Amino acid sequence: MDLPVEIRSHAEELLRRFCEARVPAHAAEKVRLLFKVRGQTITLLEERPHYQKPLLWTLSEVAQFRYAKGTGLWTLYCRDRNRKWWRFTPEPPSRDLADLIRAVDRDDTHIFWG
């Protein structure tokens, strides 16, 4: 099931602004942030040049935001070293996706940005 159109539009705008603000212009050739939407899930991705093949860019999954249509709540997920997603329990689900984006940006536990 897909995100409702207005919810998706708002989420894409929030994440677009976050991605643009997080990477300064002078670093654009070294790191990019983007996101993909699949169903009711949005995955935040980081793209960097491969360390041995700089012309080849590699993607890393940073965080995942999942929307529950029944409750109208967004939930934040983090990924472990085995690429399994886990609910990020320090941050409660929220009706406002911006709350969860701020949690990823702050990264108090260093789980998202290392």
Secondary structure, DSSP 8 states (H G I E B T S, - for coil): ----HHHHHHHHHHHHHHHHHHS-GGGTTT-EEEEEEETTEEEEEEEEE-SS-TTSEEEEEEEEEEEETTTTEEEEEEE-TTS-EEE-TTS--BS-HHHHHHHHHH-TTSSS--
